[in-house]
Amino acid sequence: MRRIITATVQNRSGVLNRITGMLTKRQFNIESITVGGSEKDGISKMTFVIDVADPLKFEQLTKQLNKQIDVIKVTDITEKAHVVRELALIRVAGSRQQHAEIQSVIAPFRASIIDVSKDSLIIQVTGKPDKIDALIELLKSYGIKELTRTGITAFLRGNQPQLTEMNSLSI
């Protein structure tokens, strides 16, 4: 099962390395990871997506994450109401004659052209991963030269309680 986990951590050297090392050591594949500063100085927020089939392995993972020295709080937001966003930059082949056509294709996605050259365009799009997937699929017919995605970042929606510990998954 695909899980979205957020972690509040101390912004110190090696924290990301220790957490990703712990995940790979236990053979968890990280599908996506984002890390950035938060509203508090010296504190960063991480969002990572992993695929875990076994609830016991997931429980063990959360316990191990909580044991990490620089981890302040770990939350599994998968089954709670949450907001998820991702950024993608897409370089598309396109002549000057195709610019208007490509603009009309990307407009419904609220994407924008952020760079133009004589033989390509760079398009920026943000949103849910499935929205980005749909735009990429439409742009394939123009010839995608290059593509990069940030991975998701997420928040709990509204006034949901911020748990300091993960819910117990014991069976």
N, C-alpha and C positions, 0 to 999 in steps of 0.2 A: 504494500500500500504506500502510495506517495504521501509523505508527511512534510508540512511546512513548519519549521521551527525558528523561533526568534530567540536571540540571546543578547543580553546586555552584558558587556564585558569592559574591563579596564583597558584603556588605550595604551598598551605597553608593547614593547618589542617582543615578538615571538608568540603572542597570544594566538593569532591566526594559525601559525605553524603548528602549535601544540594541539589545537582543536582539530584541524584537518588531519594531522598525523594520527590522533586518537581514532578518528573515524575510519581512515584507511587501514590502520592496523587491525581493526575489527571487521574489515572487509565490507564497509558501507560505501556505496557509490554515491558521491555528491553530484547530484544533477545540476544544481545551481547554488552559488554562494555570492552574497553581496555583503560588504562591510563598509561602514562609514561613520562619521562623527554623529553625535546626538546633541540634544539641547543642553547637556551638561558637559562642562570642560573635563577632559580626561576620561570620558566614557564613550564607547562606541557601541553601535547596534549591528548585529549580524542577522542575516536571514539566510537560511539554507534549506534546500529541498533535497530530501533523500528518499529512496525507495526501500521500505522495510516490510517484508511479508510476515514476519513472526512478531507478535505482540511482546513476547518475552525478551527478544533481542532489542526491541525498541525501548522497553522499560530499562534494560541494562544500559543502553546508550544514554538515556536521560540521566540515570544515576551517575554515569561516568562524566558526563558534561557538567553536572552540578558539583562534582568533586574537583574540577579544574580550579586552580588557585585564583585566576583572574576573572572567572565567570561570576557575575552578580546574580543574574536571573535567567532562567530558561523557560520558554513557553511553547507548547505545541498548539498552534492556532488552526490546524487543519480543519477541525470540525466546528470551529467557532466562526461567527460572522467576521469576515476580514476584507481588507482592501489590498489588492495585489497589483503591482505595476512593474513594467519592464521597459527598457529603452533599446531600440535597434537603430543602427546606421546601415543603410543599404546603398551600395554603389551600383547603379543601373546603367547599362549601355543605352545611349539615346542620342540621336542627332538633334539639332536645333528644331527640326520640323516635328519631332516627337514630344518636345517639351510640354506643349499644351495638352496633348493626349495623356501623357503621364500625369500631369497635374490633375486632370479630371478623374483619373483612376485613384489617386491618393487622397483627394479631397474628402470623400466620405469617411476616411479613417483618421481625419484630422492630422494627417502627416504633413510635413513641409519639406520643400527642397532647400537645403542649406548650402549647397555648392554646385556650381555648374562649370563644366569644361566643354570643349568642342565635341567630345565623344562620350561623355557620361554625366550623370547627375548623382548627387548624394542626397538621399532622403532620410529624414529623421522621423521616427514614429515612437510614441509612448502609449502604453495601455496594457490591457490584460494579454497574457501570452497567446491566447487563441485569436485575438484581434491581429496581433503581429504575424502569426502564422498565416492568416487569411490574406493579409497584404502581400506577404512574401510569395504566396502561391500565385497571386494575380500578376506580380512583377516578373515572374519567371519567363513569361513570354517575351519580355523586352531584353532579357539577358542580364542576369545578376552577375556582376563582376566580382563583388566582394560584399561580405555580410558580417556584422558583429552584433552580438546581443549582450546586454549587461547581466542577465539573470534577474530573477524577481526580487523585489523588496516588498515587505508587507507590514501592515498594522492591523490590530484588532479594530473593528468598526465600533463607533459610538462609545457608550459608557459601560462597556463590559468590564467586569472586574479583572484587574491585572494580577494574576496569580504569581506567587513567588516560587512555587514548586509545580511540577508536573502532576497531573492527576494520576493516581495509582492505577496501573494496568494489570495488577496481579489477577491470575485466574484461579 
